[in-house]
Amino acid sequence: MDGQDKTVKANILSILFIHVKFLFIGLKVFSFYPVNFVRRYSPVDFGSCAHRMIIMESYDVIIIGAGPAGTATALFLNDMGLDVVTLDQAKFPRDKVCGEFISPAADPILDDLGVLDSIEALSPCRLKGVAISAYETNEVFIDYPPAPGSSRRMTSLSLKRLAFDQLMVDRVRQCGVEVREEHKVTDFIFDGGSIVGVKGLDENKTSFSLASKVVVAAGGRNCISLRRLALLKRRKGGGKIALAAHWQGNNLPQDYCRMHVSKPGYTGMAAVAADVVNIVLVVNQEELRGKDLHEYYLSAVLKNRLRREILADARVTERVRSVDSLSYSAAQVPCGGLLLVGDAMGFIDPFTGEGIYLSLRSAQLAAGVIGEAFQGAGFSRQHLRVYEERRAREFSKKFMLSKILQRLIYNPPLCKFVTRRLAENPQLAETLVGVIGDYLPAEKVVSLKFMMRLAAGFPAGSGYRQMSAGPTRIAPGE
Ligand SMILES: Cc1cc2nc3c(=O)[nH]c(=O)nc-3n(C[C@H](O)[C@H](O)[C@H](O)COP(=O)(O)OP(=O)(O)OC[C@H]3O[C@@H](n4cnc5c(N)ncnc54)[C@H](O)[C@@H]3O)c2cc1C
């Protein structure tokens, strides 16, 4: 190629470049194309990259995961007028192993998100409280107390995750937020010390890249942030597995969540529809070595006297599903541009059944901090850390309580003693379920005063005694 050819080629390239540049300016100024097209396909300035300007589809916020945490975050951010996309590797409706009851404290958040009426329209169960049995003692029925400032007793929603999660995704779409199903995020895009987008594979296994100011990792217990940023910390005693299945039949309990702690593990049983209960069994993983999951589940569930009675006219309606390594936590995020919500932040144990509430509430807190970031606080690690601090301030005592309960339930004499004390002292019992239900402050239980009142009488008659025959009821106002 001689010098003249080179000049011609350079001119053609520069004219092309100018045209592309003007096309973008034109798109922005005259809005020939839908605004979203212009906004989404804009040059993204990766300041420190070798190729500074890359034309990439871009959003204000990318959310990984369309479970409760991701969908709630999407709805809160959409309300703030931010441009959000939610990516999920699954095709909905997708199922999930879960106790399927939702802490009473979630009601106002679900209402704020505009989904409570649609949930009620599905005729979910409303549980009045919790019934506890410790190592085959009779059940102690504890009603949820009223919330502070109210005289109305609280209840907890209970419905199939298949329906709840689908409803949340539908709501996100109704609000105009894009949800891309079967879009698996495989990596983050980094620029300097911050995350500025994600890469992944779509439903056709074609790779995609998206840019954003901030990424919210709401991918649950297997979230990419836990692995890619090496944040995953396994907790001691994490070698547990949960087995779950729905049962159908007559005379199934509809009004309380039944928590039975006994050998080989504990079960949570909650009605999720008329004549349908969900039973989750949590045991040590070693228990299952070499055994058939389904057969093991059936025999362990029916090993307990109370459950045999309750399930006398019921049958399991599906193959058991499982999830292992229940307990883990996430280290602090080391870079800007990323927040973790829901299970992506960690999980203690399903005993207190509060993961959905925590997901919704952490979404609310994260959205607040993201809102501040867009108003000028920025997306640096320094600012986004505020979210982790607010979350820790709100939940640290509750997490402490969950850990205390974990120790308690695996100590049969202590577990029986505490259950008996709760039966004897309705006020203590209701305070505890109010805290577990996330609407009374955890300080009410994680306190010397509560512990001393609970411990009164210990060790005399420390739970070795079988409780009196017939269920012990703690009725409202008793
Ligand atoms: C045995 C058990 C029982 C439980 N019982 C209860 C209960 O009774 N009540 C309660 O409130 N909580 C309960 N929980 C906790 C509750 O299930 C979780 O806390 C809740 O589901 C967390 O929601 P999430 O949105 O963070 O994650 P998830 O619901 O797990 O949603 C994460 C989503 O992210 C998607 N995803 C993951 N990785 C990627 C990726 N790389 N790219 C794109 N998408 C991705 C997944 O497909 C999924 O849809 C229980 C948990 C267990 C294990």
The ligand as an SDF file (V2000), in Angstrom:
LIG
                    3D

 53 58  0  0  0  0  0  0  0  0999 V2000
  -33.9050  -25.4170   54.0440 C   0  0  0  0  0  0  0  0  0  0  0  0
  -34.2400  -23.9630   54.0210 C   0  0  0  0  0  0  0  0  0  0  0  0
  -35.4400  -23.5430   54.5580 C   0  0  0  0  0  0  0  0  0  0  0  0
  -35.7520  -22.1720   54.5690 C   0  0  0  0  0  0  0  0  0  0  0  0
  -36.9390  -21.7880   55.1000 N   0  0  0  0  0  0  0  0  0  0  0  0
  -37.2560  -20.4680   55.1030 C   0  0  0  0  0  0  0  0  0  0  0  0
  -38.5180  -20.0340   55.5940 C   0  0  0  0  0  0  0  0  0  0  0  0
  -39.3840  -20.8060   56.0060 O   0  0  0  0  0  0  0  0  0  0  0  0
  -38.7740  -18.6990   55.5790 N   0  0  0  0  0  0  0  0  0  0  0  0
  -37.8640  -17.7950   55.1260 C   0  0  0  0  0  0  0  0  0  0  0  0
  -38.1400  -16.6010   55.1570 O   0  0  0  0  0  0  0  0  0  0  0  0
  -36.6830  -18.1910   54.6270 N   0  0  0  0  0  0  0  0  0  0  0  0
  -36.3520  -19.4990   54.5910 C   0  0  0  0  0  0  0  0  0  0  0  0
  -35.1720  -19.9090   54.0540 N   0  0  0  0  0  0  0  0  0  0  0  0
  -34.2600  -18.8980   53.4940 C   0  0  0  0  0  0  0  0  0  0  0  0
  -34.7350  -18.4000   52.1400 C   0  0  0  0  0  0  0  0  0  0  0  0
  -35.0200  -19.4680   51.2870 O   0  0  0  0  0  0  0  0  0  0  0  0
  -33.6510  -17.5350   51.5280 C   0  0  0  0  0  0  0  0  0  0  0  0
  -33.1490  -16.6720   52.5190 O   0  0  0  0  0  0  0  0  0  0  0  0
  -34.1500  -16.7180   50.3430 C   0  0  0  0  0  0  0  0  0  0  0  0
  -34.5490  -17.5510   49.2960 O   0  0  0  0  0  0  0  0  0  0  0  0
  -33.0380  -15.8000   49.8570 C   0  0  0  0  0  0  0  0  0  0  0  0
  -33.4590  -15.1140   48.7260 O   0  0  0  0  0  0  0  0  0  0  0  0
  -32.4000  -14.6060   47.6550 P   0  0  0  0  0  0  0  0  0  0  0  0
  -33.1640  -13.8000   46.6810 O   0  0  0  0  0  0  0  0  0  0  0  0
  -31.2390  -14.0310   48.3480 O   0  0  0  0  0  0  0  0  0  0  0  0
  -31.8430  -15.9330   46.9620 O   0  0  0  0  0  0  0  0  0  0  0  0
  -32.6010  -17.0030   46.0790 P   0  0  0  0  0  0  0  0  0  0  0  0
  -34.0140  -17.1120   46.4650 O   0  0  0  0  0  0  0  0  0  0  0  0
  -31.7540  -18.2170   46.1700 O   0  0  0  0  0  0  0  0  0  0  0  0
  -32.5340  -16.4180   44.6140 O   0  0  0  0  0  0  0  0  0  0  0  0
  -31.3130  -16.2980   43.9470 C   0  0  0  0  0  0  0  0  0  0  0  0
  -31.5620  -16.2810   42.4560 C   0  0  0  0  0  0  0  0  0  0  0  0
  -30.3350  -15.9740   41.8100 O   0  0  0  0  0  0  0  0  0  0  0  0
  -30.2070  -16.7490   40.6390 C   0  0  0  0  0  0  0  0  0  0  0  0
  -28.7780  -16.8690   40.3340 N   0  0  0  0  0  0  0  0  0  0  0  0
  -27.8230  -17.4620   41.0740 C   0  0  0  0  0  0  0  0  0  0  0  0
  -26.6250  -17.3530   40.4780 N   0  0  0  0  0  0  0  0  0  0  0  0
  -26.8270  -16.6720   39.3170 C   0  0  0  0  0  0  0  0  0  0  0  0
  -25.9730  -16.2620   38.2500 C   0  0  0  0  0  0  0  0  0  0  0  0
  -24.6660  -16.5250   38.2760 N   0  0  0  0  0  0  0  0  0  0  0  0
  -26.5130  -15.5990   37.2200 N   0  0  0  0  0  0  0  0  0  0  0  0
  -27.8420  -15.3140   37.1880 C   0  0  0  0  0  0  0  0  0  0  0  0
  -28.6850  -15.7080   38.1610 N   0  0  0  0  0  0  0  0  0  0  0  0
  -28.1860  -16.3600   39.2150 C   0  0  0  0  0  0  0  0  0  0  0  0
  -30.8590  -18.0620   41.0030 C   0  0  0  0  0  0  0  0  0  0  0  0
  -31.3250  -18.7470   39.8530 O   0  0  0  0  0  0  0  0  0  0  0  0
  -32.0090  -17.6080   41.9040 C   0  0  0  0  0  0  0  0  0  0  0  0
  -33.2090  -17.4500   41.1850 O   0  0  0  0  0  0  0  0  0  0  0  0
  -34.8350  -21.2500   54.0330 C   0  0  0  0  0  0  0  0  0  0  0  0
  -33.6400  -21.6780   53.4710 C   0  0  0  0  0  0  0  0  0  0  0  0
  -33.3280  -23.0250   53.4720 C   0  0  0  0  0  0  0  0  0  0  0  0
  -32.0270  -23.4690   52.8700 C   0  0  0  0  0  0  0  0  0  0  0  0
  1  2  1  0
  2  3  1  0
  2 52  2  0
  3  4  2  0
  4  5  1  0
  4 50  1  0
  5  6  2  0
  6  7  1  0
  6 13  1  0
  7  8  2  0
  7  9  1  0
  9 10  1  0
 10 11  2  0
 10 12  1  0
 12 13  2  0
 13 14  1  0
 14 15  1  0
 14 50  1  0
 15 16  1  0
 16 17  1  0
 16 18  1  0
 18 19  1  0
 18 20  1  0
 20 21  1  0
 20 22  1  0
 22 23  1  0
 23 24  1  0
 24 25  2  0
 24 26  1  0
 24 27  1  0
 27 28  1  0
 28 29  2  0
 28 30  1  0
 28 31  1  0
 31 32  1  0
 32 33  1  0
 33 34  1  0
 33 48  1  0
 34 35  1  0
 35 36  1  0
 35 46  1  0
 36 37  1  0
 36 45  1  0
 37 38  2  0
 38 39  1  0
 39 40  1  0
 39 45  2  0
 40 41  1  0
 40 42  2  0
 42 43  1  0
 43 44  2  0
 44 45  1  0
 46 47  1  0
 46 48  1  0
 48 49  1  0
 50 51  2  0
 51 52  1  0
 52 53  1  0
M  END
$$$$
